[in-house]
Amino acid sequence: QELAHKYVGKVPLVPFASMVDKAVDLLREAVLQRAGFDLDAVNVIQAARHCSSPVLFGHADDDQLVLASHTRNLFAEYGGQKAINVFDGDHNSVRPKEFQEQALSFLQECFREAMREAEPEPEPEPEPEAAASGEEAEEAEEAEEAE
């Protein structure tokens, strides 16, 4: 709702403030019916604390659609392995090559780590056979004496 009100009169789909609340209510109802949860009940920051998958946050410094504070807050609370990169541009800018390279390196390292964790534990060395039975021990002693 906050975002929708921000763009009243600036985006052709939202020409009047009176449309925003009705549109958000319709969207909320559609999500509730189709996905089974209430958008108003979602606490992204709280959910982020319980996430464990690796994530690379990327944010364009002039993004007016997703505010930098939102990205920083998510990053601060995220529970899993994480990295962040703030780069030049706006919401729709082409991502810089450096960010693309960082994303590739981040993914490669995540996969390497996952592969290391997935490797089976080495088999323990077999223990030496237990001491020979009484008869076998006597035979071994006799063989040694005969030499």
C-alpha positions, 0 to 999 in steps of 0.5 A: 500500500505504501508503494502504491500510494507513492506512485499515485499520479506518476504511473498511468495504472494509478492515476488517483489515490482513491483507486489505491486502497481498492486495488490493494484490497483486490490484490490482497483478496486474490492472494488470500484465495489463490495462495492461502495467506494474507499479505498483511500478515506477512512479516518479511524481516521476521521470515528472513531470520529463519532463512538458511539458503545462501543469498546475494542481495543486489541493490541499485543506489538510485532505486525508487521502487525498492528502497535501499533501507528495505534491502539493508534491513533484509540483509541485516536480519537474514539468517543464512550465508549472505552478501550484499552489493550496492551499485549504480543505477535505478530499479530497471538499470542493466546490472553492472558487469562487476555485480554479475561477476560477483553473482557468479563467484558467489554461486560457484562458492555456494555450490563448492561448499554444498559439494564438500558437505555432500561428500561421503565420510571416508570409510574408517580403516579396518581394524587388524584381525582379532587375536588368533584362536588358541589352536591357531596361536599354538600352531603359529608359535610352533612354526616360529620355533621351527624356523 
